Amino acid sequence: MRKRGVAGIAAVVCLLAVVLAALMTDLRDRALPEALGARASITVMYPTGSNDDAQLRAELAEASARFGLGLVRALPEVEAGSGAVYALLERADSSTEPVPRFGTLPDARLYGSARLDASPTAGEYLVTGQSPDRVGFTAWAESSGIDIEWKQDSPLEMARLLVSQPSFLAALFAVLGLVTVALIGWLTVRSRGRALSVFAGIQPGRSALSDLRTFSGVFLGTSGVLVAATMVAVGVARGWVFAPRFGLVVGIGIALSWIVAVLIGAVLLRASVPTAASLVSRVPPMRSLGRAGAIARLVLLAMVLISISPAWATQARAGESARQLSQWQSLGDRVELVVTGVTEVQWQELSPRLGNLLRTADERGVAALSTVWDRSRLDEYGITPETPPSIMFATPTWFPDARLPDGERVQPSPSVAARYQQELEIWAVDAQTAATLSANLIFIVPPLDADVLGVGLGNATLEARPGVHIAVFDSFAPFKSDILASLATTGNIVLSDLATAQALIQEFGLTGEVRARYIAENGLMHAQFAAGFAALTAASLAALILGLLLASSIGARIHAEVNARIDHPLRVAGVSPLRVVAARVRRESVQGVVVIAVVGTLVVLTAQPGAWLVVLVGAAALALSPLTHLIAGQRTFIILRRRLI
């Protein structure tokens, strides 16, 4: 492998680093917008009875300026897809400026503190100051009776998140495999020159250092050019504010790869230093690298096979997320109502008014109900296991365009009907209503591949519910007001959009006690990031396969040149090329079959998907052995005929 090969490996490593940097930059920008200079976030909580928001906001702004925090308040979007809204607490004017975002989010807007006039002071703020005095601000908050929660930007948290992703581990293995193969190839090419240097009396360490220096120059030089190019591309496409961080992440990835390469190179050079005995006996100088190449080939084969099942699962999740994305987008405008910091007595006073708000919203057609009994709740209710995995109760307005899903209509099982009636006796306004609803219970059973989204009862978890059975209520009329209020606070009742929700909150005098927030933000983000991690997994698997191809080719070349004095007379005597390399192919095939059997057994025992694909790819990998040995043998034979060796 000459300099162009090392440069090609550096380009592949850089590509993996770019994909990873894009994911990391997008994740961070969502939590701490880069264009705002956010370094941390704090949540401010005031004690009960602190109602003068104007005074509280003025005091907080003064503290922000005194301690250098540069607090910025994150506000809800005016409408879904319009971009986030931020307000700088220390700026009193009403001017606005754009805030670019890195990923798929639309650009946000930054306003002055006048934008906060209708918002409660308690909540989450971004810390954008250059040198915030965290200790002083914390002491001020404690003396003022304010509870704060400080979340600092932590690279370790980001690293922990990435390490938990199989796609990141696949990328790590791919980089490790590629740099190892690159070094074996480079040292193989340089082995003859290194042996001649030692034969000429040059210290082995000096020639080894020269080889590593040349390798590093090509690797880092190519990587540096590519990092600069990606920074320019990011600056032009997304904004120059993102270029430094993006380049830093890519640069760190490249630097770590280079450090690993140098360490591996030092080990390989130590094991392959020519000795006086080997020089006298004319042992080919690359023979010692043959064992390292064989180990690298087997390890890369195992890595490829191990990565297939996670890659298959990741692609399946990405496909499922892509199918569900339209469902999440259909919920993008919808908001849930949030009640925070109320006592039991305050809730008793608040719940009737909140229930009336919800009834009015239902009458106007701007409210929707979704409540799911998942498998754990069905077990808790004592419902028999033969029932569906989950049961969903919803109003027609929950579904896109208020259209019920297609599906078969079925009667409930006796255990479901009995439990349903018990619940309705608690939820319904009277016993007669509960009995009527229970007698008319019919389930809609959509196809298994239908992506139906629902909210778990009491846990506010919005997610796809495959295999769900759906029972439909025409309206909120059968339910008690306190039940409606409780369902609203757990995300089981949502309103059509933010403007409508805020208007209803103001109409019923609940401003400051109830606020609205979008329900589908996390789902949209997960669906979008699933595609990013799927791309990283695919790139990593492709890099591993490339590494396996290179390792097989380099190993075959080493074998061909080491055994040239034996193989050449056989070829001249008319022995077929396949018979000449048969022993090597047989040995590598047996080793490959063992690796395939072990990995395939693990995949089957752990019930991972794609076991058949592991076997198929393994069989294709076995075919590499005779192919690469035949090509390498023919190349060496031609070189010998031309007296180039």
Residue pairs with C-beta under 8 A, 6 or more apart in sequence:
1 182
1 184
1 185
1 186
1 188
1 189
1 550
1 554
2 189
3 214
3 218
5 182
5 185
5 186
5 550
6 182
6 185
6 186
6 215
6 218
6 219
6 222
7 218
7 219
7 222
9 178
9 179
9 181
9 182
9 219
10 218
10 219
10 220
10 222
10 223
10 226
10 254
11 222
11 226
12 178
12 543
12 546
13 175
13 178
13 179
13 223
13 253
13 254
13 257
13 543
14 222
14 223
14 226
14 227
14 230
14 250
14 254
15 539
16 171
16 174
16 175
16 253
16 536
16 539
16 540
16 543
17 249
17 250
17 253
17 254
17 257
18 230
18 250
19 171
19 532
19 535
19 536
19 539
20 162
20 168
20 171
20 249
20 253
20 536
21 230
21 246
21 249
21 250
21 253
22 246
22 532
23 162
23 529
23 532
23 533
23 536
24 158
24 162
24 249
25 34
25 102
25 103
25 242
25 245
25 246
25 249
26 102
26 103
26 529
26 532
27 158
27 161
27 529
28 34
28 153
28 158
28 245
29 101
29 102
29 103
29 105
29 242
30 103
30 105
30 525
31 41
32 38
32 39
32 40
32 41
32 126
32 153
33 84
33 86
33 99
33 101
33 108
33 126
34 102
34 241
34 242
34 245
35 99
35 100
35 101
35 108
35 239
35 241
36 72
36 86
36 99
36 110
36 126
36 128
37 70
37 128
37 130
38 72
38 126
38 127
38 128
38 153
39 127
39 128
39 129
39 132
39 152
39 153
40 126
40 127
40 132
40 150
40 151
40 152
40 153
41 124
41 125
41 126
41 127
41 150
41 151
42 69
42 71
42 124
42 125
42 127
42 148
42 149
42 150
42 151
43 123
43 124
43 125
43 148
43 149
43 151
44 60
44 121
44 122
44 123
44 124
44 125
44 141
44 146
44 147
44 148
45 122
45 146
45 147
45 148
45 149
45 341
46 56
46 121
46 122
46 145
46 146
46 147
47 145
47 146
47 147
48 341
48 343
50 56
51 512
53 119
53 120
53 121
53 512
54 117
56 121
57 89
57 113
57 116
57 121
59 144
60 71
60 89
60 121
61 71
61 89
61 90
61 113
63 69
63 137
63 140
63 141
64 70
64 71
64 89
64 90
64 129
65 90
66 136
66 140
67 129
67 132
67 133
67 134
67 136
67 137
67 140
68 129
68 130
68 131
68 132
68 133
69 125
69 127
69 128
69 129
69 132
69 133
69 137
70 88
70 90
70 127
70 128
70 129
70 130
70 132
71 88
71 89
71 90
71 125
71 126
71 127
71 128
72 86
72 87
72 88
72 89
72 110
72 125
72 126
72 128
73 86
73 87
73 89
73 116
73 119
73 123
73 124
73 125
73 126
74 84
74 85
74 86
74 123
74 124
74 125
74 126
75 84
75 85
75 86
75 87
75 115
75 116
75 119
76 85
76 335
76 498
76 516
76 517
76 518
77 83
77 84
77 85
77 498
77 518
78 85
78 498
78 499
79 333
79 497
79 498
79 499
80 332
80 333
80 497
80 498
80 518
81 106
81 332
82 106
83 101
83 105
83 106
83 107
83 108
83 109
84 99
84 101
84 105
84 108
84 109
85 108
85 109
85 111
85 115
86 99
86 108
86 109
86 110
86 111
86 126
87 110
87 111
87 112
87 113
87 115
87 116
87 119
88 110
88 111
88 112
88 113
89 113
89 116
89 125
90 113
91 112
91 113
92 112
92 113
92 114
93 112
93 114
94 111
94 112
94 114
94 115
95 111
95 112
96 109
96 110
96 111
97 109
97 110
98 107
98 108
98 109
98 110
99 107
99 108
99 109
99 110
100 107
100 238
100 239
100 241
100 242
101 107
101 108
102 238
102 239
102 242
103 528
104 528
118 511
120 512
120 515
122 340
122 341
134 150
137 148
138 148
138 150
141 147
141 148
162 168
163 169
165 533
166 310
166 313
166 314
166 537
167 310
167 314
167 533
167 534
167 536
167 537
167 540
168 536
170 307
170 310
170 311
170 536
170 537
170 540
170 541
170 544
171 536
171 539
171 540
171 543
173 303
173 307
173 540
173 544
174 303
174 539
174 540
174 541
174 543
174 544
174 547
175 253
175 257
175 260
175 543
176 260
177 296
177 299
177 300
177 303
177 543
177 544
177 547
177 548
177 551
178 543
178 546
178 547
179 257
179 258
179 260
179 261
179 264
180 261
180 264
180 296
180 547
181 296
181 300
181 547
181 550
181 551
181 554
182 215
182 219
182 261
182 550
183 215
183 261
183 264
183 265
183 268
184 268
184 289
184 292
184 293
184 296
184 551
184 554
185 550
185 554
186 211
186 215
187 194
187 211
187 265
187 268
187 269
187 272
187 289
188 286
188 289
188 293
188 554
188 557
188 558
190 211
190 214
191 272
191 285
191 286
191 289
192 285
192 286
193 207
194 204
194 207
194 208
194 211
194 274
194 285
195 274
195 279
195 285
197 206
197 207
198 204
198 207
198 273
198 274
198 279
199 274
199 279
204 273
204 274
208 269
208 273
211 265
211 269
212 262
212 265
212 266
212 269
215 261
215 265
216 258
216 261
216 262
219 258
219 261
220 254
220 258
223 254
223 258
227 247
227 250
227 251
227 254
228 247
230 246
230 247
230 250
231 243
231 244
231 246
231 247
231 250
232 243
234 242
234 243
234 246
234 247
235 242
235 243
268 289
268 292
271 288
271 292
272 285
272 286
272 288
272 289
272 292
274 285
278 285
284 561
284 562
284 564
286 558
286 561
286 562
287 558
287 562
289 558
290 555
290 558
290 559
290 562
293 551
293 554
293 555
293 558
294 555
294 588
294 591
296 551
296 555
297 548
297 551
297 552
297 555
297 588
298 591
298 592
298 595
300 544
300 547
300 548
300 551
301 548
301 592
301 595
301 596
301 618
301 621
302 595
302 598
302 599
303 544
304 541
304 544
304 545
304 548
304 617
304 621
305 595
305 596
305 599
305 600
305 614
305 617
305 618
305 621
306 599
307 537
307 540
307 541
307 544
308 541
308 610
308 613
308 614
308 617
309 603
309 608
309 609
309 610
309 611
309 613
309 614
310 537
310 608
311 537
311 538
311 540
311 541
312 609
312 610
312 613
313 608
313 609
313 610
314 530
314 533
314 534
314 537
315 534
315 537
315 538
316 609
317 530
317 534
318 530
318 531
318 533
318 534
320 451
320 464
321 526
321 527
321 528
321 530
321 531
322 527
322 530
322 531
323 451
324 451
324 453
324 464
324 523
324 527
325 524
325 527
325 528
327 400
327 451
327 452
327 453
327 464
328 453
328 520
328 523
328 524
328 527
329 520
329 524
330 400
331 453
331 462
331 494
331 519
331 520
331 523
332 518
332 520
332 524
333 496
333 497
333 498
333 518
334 368
334 494
334 495
334 496
334 497
334 518
334 519
334 520
335 494
335 495
335 497
335 498
335 501
335 516
335 517
335 518
335 519
336 460
336 488
336 491
336 493
336 494
336 495
336 516
336 517
336 518
336 519
337 354
337 488
337 489
337 493
337 495
337 501
337 505
337 514
337 515
337 516
338 489
338 514
338 515
338 516
338 517
339 347
339 350
339 354
339 489
339 513
339 514
340 515
342 350
342 513
350 485
350 510
350 513
350 514
351 481
351 482
351 485
351 486
352 481
352 482
352 485
353 508
353 509
353 510
354 481
354 484
354 485
354 488
354 508
354 510
354 514
355 480
355 481
355 482
355 483
355 484
355 485
356 481
356 508
357 504
357 505
357 507
357 508
357 510
358 367
358 476
358 481
358 484
358 485
358 488
358 493
359 476
359 477
359 481
359 484
360 504
360 507
360 508
361 367
361 495
361 500
361 504
362 395
362 475
362 476
362 477
363 475
365 397
366 397
366 495
366 496
366 497
366 500
366 504
367 395
367 397
367 476
367 493
367 494
367 495
367 496
368 394
368 395
368 397
368 398
368 493
368 494
368 495
368 496
369 393
369 394
369 395
369 397
369 398
369 473
369 476
369 487
369 492
369 493
370 392
370 393
370 394
370 398
370 453
370 454
370 455
370 492
370 494
371 392
371 393
371 394
371 454
371 455
371 457
371 487
371 492
372 390
372 391
372 392
372 393
372 454
372 455
372 456
372 457
372 465
372 468
373 381
373 390
373 391
373 392
373 457
374 389
374 390
374 456
374 465
375 389
375 390
377 456
377 457
378 387
378 390
378 391
379 385
381 419
382 415
382 419
383 413
383 415
383 416
383 419
384 413
384 415
386 413
387 413
387 415
387 416
388 445
388 467
388 468
388 469
389 465
389 466
389 467
389 468
390 454
390 465
390 467
390 468
390 469
391 416
391 443
391 468
391 469
391 470
391 471
392 452
392 454
392 465
392 468
392 469
392 470
392 471
393 470
393 471
393 472
393 473
394 454
394 470
394 471
394 472
394 473
395 472
395 473
395 474
395 475
395 476
396 402
396 403
396 404
396 472
396 474
397 496
398 494
399 405
404 444
404 470
404 472
405 444
405 446
405 450
405 452
405 470
406 446
406 447
406 450
407 444
407 445
407 446
407 447
407 450
407 470
408 444
408 445
409 442
409 443
409 444
409 445
410 442
410 443
410 445
410 469
411 441
411 442
411 443
412 420
412 441
412 442
412 443
412 469
417 438
417 441
420 438
420 441
420 471
421 434
421 435
421 438
424 433
424 434
424 437
424 438
424 478
425 431
425 434
426 483
427 434
427 478
427 479
427 480
427 483
428 434
428 437
428 478
428 479
428 480
429 478
429 479
429 480
433 478
434 478
437 473
437 478
441 471
442 471
443 469
443 470
443 471
444 469
444 470
444 471
444 472
445 469
445 470
446 452
446 468
446 470
448 466
448 467
449 466
450 466
451 464
451 466
452 464
452 465
452 466
452 468
452 470
453 462
453 463
453 464
453 465
453 523
454 462
454 463
454 465
454 468
455 461
455 462
455 490
455 491
455 492
455 519
456 463
457 490
457 492
458 490
458 492
459 490
460 490
460 491
460 492
462 491
462 519
462 520
462 522
462 523
463 523
476 484
476 493
479 487
484 493
487 493
491 519
494 519
495 501
495 504
495 516
498 516
498 518
501 516
502 516
505 511
505 514
505 515
505 516
548 621
548 624
549 624
552 624
552 625
552 628
553 628
553 631
553 632
555 628
556 584
556 625
556 628
556 629
556 631
556 632
556 633
557 632
557 635
557 636
559 581
559 584
559 629
559 632
560 567
560 629
560 632
560 633
560 635
560 636
561 636
561 645
564 636
564 640
564 645
567 580
567 581
567 633
567 636
567 637
568 636
568 637
568 640
570 580
571 577
571 580
571 633
571 637
577 630
577 633
577 634
577 637
578 585
578 626
578 630
580 633
581 626
581 629
581 630
581 633
584 625
584 629
585 625
585 626
585 629
588 625
589 622
589 625
592 618
592 621
592 622
592 625
593 622
595 618
596 614
596 615
596 618
596 619
596 621
596 622
599 614
599 618
600 611
600 614
600 615
600 618
603 610
603 611
603 614
604 611
636 645
639 645
